[in-house]
Amino acid sequence: MPAAEYLAHARAGLIGNPSDGYNGKTISFIVRNFAARVTIEDSHAIEIVPNDRDHSQFESMLQLRQDVRRYGYYGGVRLLKAACKVFGDYCESQHIDLPKRNFRLSYRSDIPDHVGLAGSSAIITACFRALMGFYDVSIPREILPGLILSAEKTELKIPAGLQDRVIQVYEGVVFMDFAREHMDQHGHGFYEELDPAILPPLYIAYSTELSEGTEVFHNDMRARYDRGDPHVRSAIQRWAHLAEQTKFMLLRRQTRSIPPLLDENFDLRRSICPLNPGHVRMIETARSVGVSAKFTGSGGAIVGICDDEPTFQRLSEAMDPLSVKVIRPQIT
């Protein structure tokens, strides 16, 4: 079998995040501007090839520090190993006999690191697609996000929710309801695909100089939730309601009513926990030119509605002194 390449794209949480990890509701969309790519080919032994982010030799202390800031203390090899392990466990649990074939895996990604665009889960998603293609194994679409999450959350102890994995599997635009009753009964959430054409014009802004791992926010959030913190629990309920309201307005083409909901999503997050001052500055700068702004996830990238190109140009110019890039997300 010749080498085959499989992709998974970046994503952005439009509304409702971070309630997805707490039986909440969200709307997310795929961002095709960036992708993680995993290549798989036959090999005499199972081999996972390190990428640039996995190297351990540096020319100077400065280079080492820059590498840690960009990639953290772990690279992508652990993500691929975890994906392979969970895939193998799933096949065994389903009594799927895999052919006696070995493979060589390599990966690359242009998704900005640790900015909240789901780069890690994209690598795992692409790896699952590669393994499914290599072994000709079909995994139900509604089940696959949970396996991808297991690779990160169970195997690697990375705090995360289902949102990223659902949208990277389904692609397009998806409304997600993670109600406990449905999750307990079906083993997955309720996922409703929406027509991307109903979305208003969006922008995404990010800075790799302000990257921050998802665990920085979620570790404290989870601890407070488990303690029954009333502020956190109330926020989760409100975020879920904002997602419901936004879906209602999207389906009725009432998009002019959505920007205040996006702003509230961020303002609520800001009210219950300390945030990186650089990330707050991005939000405030975006709002200063008249556009809505909230986090795409946990890491600092922001998303909002920007109706026209003159405003988009002003937004780009305002963000440039902060070393922040602004793009129009490609969804379809």
Secondary structure as the mmCIF struct_conf table of DSSP 4:
data_model
#
loop_
_struct_conf.conf_type_id
_struct_conf.id
_struct_conf.beg_label_comp_id
_struct_conf.beg_label_asym_id
_struct_conf.beg_label_seq_id
_struct_conf.end_label_comp_id
_struct_conf.end_label_asym_id
_struct_conf.end_label_seq_id
STRN STRN1 ALA A 4 ILE A 15
BEND BEND1 GLY A 16 GLY A 16
TURN_TY1_P TURN_TY1_P1 ASN A 17 PRO A 18
HELX_RH_3T_P HELX_RH_3T_P1 SER A 19 TYR A 22
TURN_TY1_P TURN_TY1_P2 ASN A 23 ASN A 23
STRN STRN2 LYS A 25 SER A 43
BEND BEND2 HIS A 44 ALA A 45
STRN STRN3 GLU A 47 ILE A 48
HELX_RH_3T_P HELX_RH_3T_P2 ASP A 52 ASP A 54
BEND BEND3 GLU A 59 SER A 60
HELX_RH_AL_P HELX_RH_AL_P1 MET A 61 TYR A 71
TURN_TY1_P TURN_TY1_P3 GLY A 72 TYR A 73
BEND BEND4 GLY A 76 GLY A 76
HELX_RH_AL_P HELX_RH_AL_P2 VAL A 77 SER A 93
TURN_TY1_P TURN_TY1_P4 GLN A 94 HIS A 95
BEND BEND5 LYS A 100 LYS A 100
STRN STRN4 ASN A 102 SER A 109
BEND BEND6 ILE A 111 ILE A 111
HELX_LH_PP_P HELX_LH_PP_P1 PRO A 112 PRO A 112
TURN_TY1_P TURN_TY1_P5 ASP A 113 HIS A 114
BEND BEND7 VAL A 115 LEU A 117
HELX_RH_AL_P HELX_RH_AL_P3 GLY A 119 TYR A 135
TURN_TY1_P TURN_TY1_P6 ASP A 136 ASP A 136
TURN_TY1_P TURN_TY1_P7 ARG A 141 ILE A 143
HELX_RH_AL_P HELX_RH_AL_P4 LEU A 144 SER A 150
HELX_RH_PI_P HELX_RH_PI_P1 ALA A 151 GLU A 155
BEND BEND8 LEU A 156 LEU A 156
BEND BEND9 LEU A 162 LEU A 162
HELX_RH_AL_P HELX_RH_AL_P5 GLN A 163 TYR A 170
BEND BEND10 GLY A 172 GLY A 172
STRN STRN5 VAL A 173 ASP A 177
HELX_RH_AL_P HELX_RH_AL_P6 ARG A 180 HIS A 186
BEND BEND11 GLY A 187 HIS A 188
STRN STRN6 PHE A 190 LEU A 194
HELX_RH_3T_P HELX_RH_3T_P3 PRO A 196 ILE A 198
BEND BEND12 LEU A 199 LEU A 199
HELX_LH_PP_P HELX_LH_PP_P2 PRO A 200 PRO A 201
STRN STRN7 LEU A 202 TYR A 206
HELX_RH_3T_P HELX_RH_3T_P4 THR A 208 LEU A 210
TURN_TY1_P TURN_TY1_P8 THR A 214 THR A 214
HELX_RH_AL_P HELX_RH_AL_P7 GLU A 215 ASP A 226
TURN_TY1_P TURN_TY1_P9 ARG A 227 GLY A 228
HELX_RH_AL_P HELX_RH_AL_P8 PRO A 230 LEU A 251
TURN_TY1_P TURN_TY1_P10 ARG A 252 ARG A 253
HELX_RH_3T_P HELX_RH_3T_P5 THR A 255 SER A 257
BEND BEND13 ILE A 258 ILE A 258
HELX_RH_AL_P HELX_RH_AL_P9 PRO A 259 ILE A 272
BEND BEND14 CYS A 273 CYS A 273
HELX_RH_AL_P HELX_RH_AL_P10 PRO A 277 SER A 288
TURN_TY1_P TURN_TY1_P11 VAL A 289 GLY A 290
STRN STRN8 LYS A 294 PHE A 295
BEND BEND15 THR A 296 GLY A 300
STRN STRN9 ILE A 302 ILE A 305
BEND BEND16 ASP A 308 ASP A 308
HELX_RH_AL_P HELX_RH_AL_P11 GLU A 309 MET A 319
HELX_RH_3T_P HELX_RH_3T_P6 ASP A 320 LEU A 322
TURN_TY1_P TURN_TY1_P12 SER A 323 SER A 323
STRN STRN10 LYS A 325 ILE A 327
HELX_LH_PP_P HELX_LH_PP_P3 ARG A 328 GLN A 330
#
